[in-house]
């Protein structure tokens, strides 16, 4: 992706001109769970393996059913343009946990989109990432090593935090979390609108910080797949 290309541009390249409402799955869901969900959904659609609505609802109501049965019921309800199906998924969501709850979250989003598409006569486009998003923005995890592995003073850390926050805000983005690790890197979780060029955003923020003392390395790690462990970040930068 070029420095001025956005996630929105990338989506347009893949599916053509966007003519519909973009829906972002907000909660963090492991990318492997998402892949399993959509692969099984594709298989169900191809081979028509769905339960009928009443069967699927009964499966979700029973506390004794295994995950394989629950997944089948969840997928069966996700494709229905039906408020009763949505309510059943929402009720299951309230009482479930772990991986199966993640399945219910995806299914609820799909079902809502189907109903909204019918009511509003507008296409609905579903966007999912491992880290999710909020208020129409995607969540990114960012790690930037300190230049020359030097220790930053408290005052220098404040300068970086203030400058970084100002630039992020100017780009219509939001910092959810930011701190300096004792392993000499800046860590952050940032919400970024789809139409903002990611590389330009963070390159600009780093450049502004470095005007005051060349504090940060211009090489950085950014991902929206998962939050990497500290040892993974350290291994990436400080081999």
Secondary structure, 3 states (H helix, E strand, C coil): CCCCCCHHHHHHHHHCCCCCEEEECCCCCCHHHHHHHHHHHHHHHHHCCCCCHHHHHHHHHCCCCCHHHHHHHHHHHHCCCCHHHHHHHHHHHHHCCHHHHHHHHHHHHHHHHHHHHHHHCCCEEEECCCCCEECCEEEEEEEEEEHHHCCCCHHHHHHHHHHHHHHHHHCCCEEEEEEEECCCEEEEEEEEECCCCHHHHHHHHHHHHHCCCCCEEEEEEEECCCCCCHHHHHHHHCC
